[in-house]
């Protein structure tokens, strides 16, 4: 039996999370999708998984604009932890509007794979598919 594809959605918009979950489940039938509403909750989720010695997500979609801790703050903190476990996660910024400044900033973050626009489309799905570790059958 193949290992499930673990995806973590980090977005404060419930409708976007529902639609993204549906699209991801359609394209990746073996996906286990978890949802948190901001960067703070994402940090708690990731460190909770580490503490429990539970598996981390393979893929994360992180919104830029969220309350409490936005996507950029989340990535900065994650990058500063210097935990090797986090470098194996394929992290994508996921936003409804992409500004040149965000693209430029994204290129300078070592953890970020790319910036995807909402809603998910075939191009986004293919980028996610390319970032999935080879041991995962999708």
ZAMARGU-4260 file (C-alpha; in steps of 0.2 Angstrom, whole numbers, plus 5000, padded with zeros to 4 digits):
<rodrens>
0) 5000/5000/5000 | 5007/5017/4995 | 5010/5031/5008 | 4997/5044/5008 | 5001/5062/5002
5) 5000/5073/5017 | 4995/5091/5012 | 4993/5105/5025 | 4982/5120/5019 | 4986/5136/5029
10) 4973/5149/5025 | 4960/5159/5035 | 4947/5158/5021 | 4935/5143/5024 | 4928/5143/5007
15) 4945/5143/4999 | 4950/5129/5010 | 4935/5119/5006 | 4937/5122/4987 | 4956/5118/4988
20) 4953/5102/4997 | 4940/5096/4985 | 4952/5100/4970 | 4967/5092/4978 | 4957/5077/4983
25) 4951/5075/4965 | 4969/5076/4958 | 4977/5066/4972 | 4965/5052/4978 | 4977/5046/4992
30) 4979/5064/4999 | 4977/5067/5018 | 4972/5085/5019 | 4974/5095/5035 | 4968/5113/5037
35) 4974/5127/5049 | 4968/5145/5049 | 4984/5155/5050 | 5003/5154/5052 | 5002/5152/5071
40) 4991/5137/5070 | 5003/5130/5056 | 5018/5132/5068 | 5008/5123/5082 | 5003/5109/5070
45) 5021/5106/5064 | 5030/5107/5081 | 5016/5096/5088 | 5019/5083/5074 | 5038/5084/5078
50) 5035/5082/5097 | 5024/5067/5094 | 5036/5060/5081 | 5022/5060/5069 | 5024/5063/5050
55) 5025/5080/5043 | 5016/5086/5028 | 5024/5083/5011 | 5016/5098/5004 | 5010/5115/5011
60) 5000/5128/5003 | 5002/5145/5013 | 4991/5160/5011 | 5000/5177/5012 | 4987/5188/5020
65) 4981/5180/5036 | 4978/5186/5054 | 4989/5183/5069 | 5004/5177/5058 | 5004/5180/5039
70) 5013/5168/5027 | 5029/5178/5026 | 5031/5179/5045 | 5027/5160/5045 | 5041/5156/5033
75) 5053/5167/5041 | 5050/5158/5058 | 5051/5142/5050 | 5067/5146/5041 | 5075/5152/5057
80) 5071/5136/5066 | 5085/5127/5055 | 5076/5111/5057 | 5081/5099/5043 | 5064/5091/5044
85) 5055/5106/5037 | 5067/5108/5022 | 5059/5092/5015 | 5041/5100/5014 | 5037/5107/4997
90) 5030/5124/5003 | 5020/5135/4991 | 5013/5152/4994 | 4995/5152/4989 | 4987/5169/4986
95) 4973/5177/4976 | 4984/5191/4970 | 5003/5190/4966 | 5013/5206/4967 | 5030/5208/4959
100) 5037/5211/4977 | 5029/5195/4983 | 5037/5185/4968 | 5054/5193/4972 | 5053/5190/4990
105) 5048/5172/4987 | 5063/5169/4976 | 5074/5174/4991 | 5066/5161/5003 | 5075/5144/5003
110) 5060/5134/5009 | 5048/5141/4996 | 5045/5131/4980 | 5034/5144/4971 | 5020/5156/4972
115) 5003/5149/4966 | 4987/5159/4963 | 4970/5155/4969 | 4960/5145/4964 | 4970/5130/4960
120) 4971/5126/4941 | 4980/5113/4931 | 4997/5123/4931 | 4996/5123/4950 | 4992/5105/4952
125) 5006/5100/4940 | 5019/5111/4950 | 5013/5102/4966 | 5014/5085/4958 | 5032/5089/4952
130) 5037/5093/4970 | 5030/5077/4978 | 5043/5065/4984 | 5046/5050/4973 | 5041/5038/4987
135) 5023/5044/4986 | 5012/5037/4973 | 4999/5049/4967
</rodrens>
